[in-house]
Amino acid sequence: MMMTGMMVLFVLLVGLVLSGIFFRYMDTTAGISFSSLKFADLRMELLNLVLVIGLLLWALVLIR
């Protein structure tokens, strides 16, 4: 049980670090307003979302 909790925390930490890396190299002018998003920024947002969902699914596989 303790090992499962540590793995979940590790996966969440890796997800936060990778999200931080993606957000650091994204265009800061895009922000959260959807009117200023370009196609490339939207693609990076989608890639970031897929990465986070993939990490959560991997955590679920490890838990089982």
Backbone as a ProteinNet text record, in pm:
[ID]
protein_1_A
[PRIMARY]
MMMTGMMVLFVLLVGLVLSGIFFRYMDTTAGISFSSLKFADLRMELLNLVLVIGLLLWALVLIR
[TERTIARY]
83	0	86.8	192.2	279.8	354.9	392	462.2	371.1	244	148.7	137.2	128.2	120.5	244.7	360.8	485.1	491.7	442.5	442.8	348.2	232	137.5	200.5	264.3	330.1	442.7	517.6	626.5	573.3	466.1	408.6	352.1	285.8	234.2	347.4	456.7	571.3	633.4	646.8	700.4	607.8	477.5	381.9	392.9	409.6	424.4	552.3	660.7	788.2	778.9	722.1	710.7	616.1	508.4	417.8	488.3	568.2	643.9	741.7	805.1	897.5	822.2	706.1	628.4	582	533	483.1	595.7	716.3	828.9	867.5	862.6	905.9	791.4	670.5	559.9	564.8	494.1	487.6	409	471.7	406.3	296.5	292.8	188.4	54.4	55.2	-70.5	-157.9	-98.3	-172.7	-288.4	-396.6	-512.5	-623.8	-613.6	-719.7	-715.4	-829.5	-833.8	-831	-857.4	-858	-717.4	-616	-479.5	-403.7	-470.6	-402	-382.5	-262.7	-235.1	-244.9	-230.7	-242.3	-130.1	-8.6	104.5	84.3	31.5	7.4	-100.9	-202	-308.1	-253.6	-161.3	-100.3	-17.3	54.9	133.1	42.1	-69.4	-165.6	-220.3	-252.5	-304.5	-199.7	-74.8	33.1	51.4	43.2	55.7	-58.9	-179.6	-295.5	-283.4	-239.5	-221.1	-113.7	-7.5	99.3	49.6	-26	-77.5	-175.3	-263.9	-358.3	-283.6	-179.8	-99.1	-30.3	21.7	85.5	-14.7	-134.9	-236.9	-279.5	-292.1	-325.7	-213.8	-88.6	24.1	22.7	-14.9	-25.3	-134.5	-247	-353	-308.3	-230.7	-178.7	-83.5	1.3	94.7	22.7	-86.7	-161.5	-223.5	-274.7	-335.5	-226.4
-120.4	0	125.9	122.8	239.3	256.5	144.5	151.2	210.3	175.2	230.2	381.4	426.4	570.2	643.6	582.2	644.8	650.2	545.8	546.4	653.6	669.2	772.9	910.6	934.8	1063.5	1086.3	980	991.8	1026.8	958.9	985.2	1126.9	1171.2	1308.2	1410.5	1381.7	1471.9	1479.7	1364.9	1364.2	1442.3	1425.5	1499.9	1650	1691.7	1834.7	1890.8	1814.2	1860.9	1872.2	1770.3	1774.5	1885.2	1907.2	2016.8	2151.3	2164.1	2287.1	2312.2	2204.9	2219.7	2265.4	2203.5	2242.7	2387.4	2427.5	2563.6	2665.8	2627	2721.2	2756.8	2658.8	2684.3	2724.2	2735.2	2783.5	2935.4	2988.4	3133.6	3192.5	3283.7	3338	3437.1	3484.2	3579.5	3511	3378.5	3306.9	3312.3	3287.8	3293.5	3196.5	3237.9	3151.5	3197.1	3318.4	3367.6	3292.1	3236	3152.4	3235	3363.6	3445.3	3465.5	3456.1	3480.2	3350.9	3237.1	3110.9	3092.9	3053.9	3021.8	2870.6	2823.2	2679.2	2602.4	2658.2	2590.6	2582.6	2689.8	2688.6	2587.5	2579.3	2482.4	2340.4	2319.1	2187	2152.1	2249.1	2224.2	2197.9	2269.6	2244.4	2102.5	2060	1924.9	1820.8	1845.2	1753	1744.6	1857.6	1859.6	1783.1	1802.1	1731.8	1581.3	1539.6	1397.1	1338.7	1414.9	1367.9	1347.6	1442	1429.9	1313.4	1297.9	1185.7	1053.4	1048.6	927.1	892.4	993.7	967.6	917.7	973.1	926.1	783	750.4	612.6	516.7	559.6	476.4	453.8	557.2	542.3	442.1	445.7	348.6	206.8	190.2	57.2	9.1	98.6	60	25.8	94.6	66.7	-72.4	-108.3	-240.9	-342.2
0	0	0	79.2	84.5	-47.3	-109.7	-238.1	-345.8	-341.3	-438	-421.8	-299	-273.7	-320.5	-299.9	-344.6	-497.1	-564.6	-711.1	-765.4	-702.1	-745.5	-728.7	-615.2	-593.5	-693.6	-724.4	-821.8	-960.1	-1001.2	-1133.5	-1140.5	-1033.7	-1032.3	-1035.9	-965.7	-966.9	-1105.8	-1172	-1308.6	-1401.2	-1384.8	-1466.7	-1446	-1320.8	-1292.8	-1353.3	-1343.9	-1399.6	-1550.9	-1616.5	-1762	-1807.2	-1733.1	-1766.9	-1751.6	-1647.6	-1628.5	-1741.3	-1790.2	-1902.9	-2026.6	-2053.4	-2170.8	-2159.9	-2042	-2026.4	-2031.4	-1989.9	-1992.2	-2135.5	-2224.8	-2361.8	-2453.9	-2401.5	-2483.4	-2492	-2587.1	-2603.4	-2486.7	-2414	-2294.5	-2329.4	-2453.3	-2489.2	-2510.3	-2524.7	-2547.9	-2423.3	-2307.3	-2182.3	-2179.9	-2117.6	-2104.6	-2197.2	-2249.9	-2338.1	-2470.3	-2508.4	-2627.4	-2755.5	-2747.1	-2868.7	-2923.6	-2838.1	-2884.7	-2912.8	-2903.4	-2930.8	-3080.1	-3116.8	-3255.5	-3272	-3396.2	-3420.8	-3351.5	-3351.9	-3288.3	-3136.9	-3077.6	-2933.6	-2898.1	-2982.8	-2959.6	-2968.1	-3060.7	-3075.6	-2952.6	-2897.6	-2776.6	-2657.2	-2649.4	-2542.1	-2552.6	-2673.7	-2694.3	-2658.4	-2697	-2662.7	-2512.1	-2444.2	-2298.8	-2232.8	-2283.9	-2229.8	-2250.3	-2368.9	-2397.1	-2306.2	-2282	-2194.4	-2051.8	-2000.2	-1863.2	-1852.6	-1951.2	-1949.6	-1958.4	-2041.1	-2052	-1921.5	-1852.5	-1723.6	-1620.4	-1621.8	-1527.8	-1559.1	-1687.9	-1724.7	-1685.6	-1702.2	-1662.4	-1511.1	-1434.2	-1289.2	-1253.5	-1325.5	-1299	-1330.2	-1437.3	-1471.2	-1362.7	-1311.9	-1206.6	-1076.6	-1048.2	-925.6	-932	-1048.1	-1061.3	-1074.5
[MASK]
++++++++++++++++++++++++++++++++++++++++++++++++++++++++++++++++

